[in-house]
Each structure stands twice: as C-alpha cells, then as structure tokens.
C-alpha cells in the first residue's frame, strides 16, 4: 500500500475516533444533566436548598455559556482552516493554469515577437537606405 493510500484510511480512522470521542462527551453531559435534575428535584423541597440550587443553576448556565463559546470558537477555527486550505488550493490551481497557459501561448508569442522584430528590421533598413540616398 502506498503512502497516498494510507493517508485517506488514517484520516477516516482519526475522524471516526474523534466522532466517537465527541459522542462519548455528549453522553457524559446527558448523564450529568439527568443526575443534576434528579438531585435538584429532591433538594427543591427545602428553602435553603432552593437558594443553593439557584446559585448552582446560575453557575451551570455560566458553564454552558463557556462551553458554547468554546464550541463556536473551535468551529470558527475549523472554518478558518477550511478557508485557508481552499484558498491555498485555489492559488495552486491558478498558478498551474497560468503556467499551462504560458506554455501554450509561448510559441505564438515567440512568433509574434519574431514578426515584430522582422518588421522593425525592415523599417530600420528602409530608414538607413533613405538616409544614404539623402546624403
């Protein structure tokens, strides 16, 4: 198996492992949420517990906001990387197309320059001939 064949396979394995890890994180948050809901329901009966629960709820909301910001930031970073990769690929494509166009146009350009040179040589010769006749 060549290196090129290994790379997509390794990328797929890495992506699969990453997806599984995130699924596990999601399950852990779900379990945590259920446990907190059960504890909250049981503790809600006491006024002192209600105050503590309100404080805990405030802190959990802050934590959720932080997690949300972190996820958005990570998603933006991934998007930035995708944009950079796309821009790099586009630049490579433009460069390759430009090089190909230059190679294809080269014979025509050389021919046009030769014709221009020959035309200028004729004009120079004519001017020199007129100059010599005028003397």
Secondary structure as GFF3:
##gff-version 3
##sequence-region A 1 135
A	DSSP	alpha_helix	3	43	.	.	.	ID=ss1
A	DSSP	alpha_helix	47	134	.	.	.	ID=ss2
###
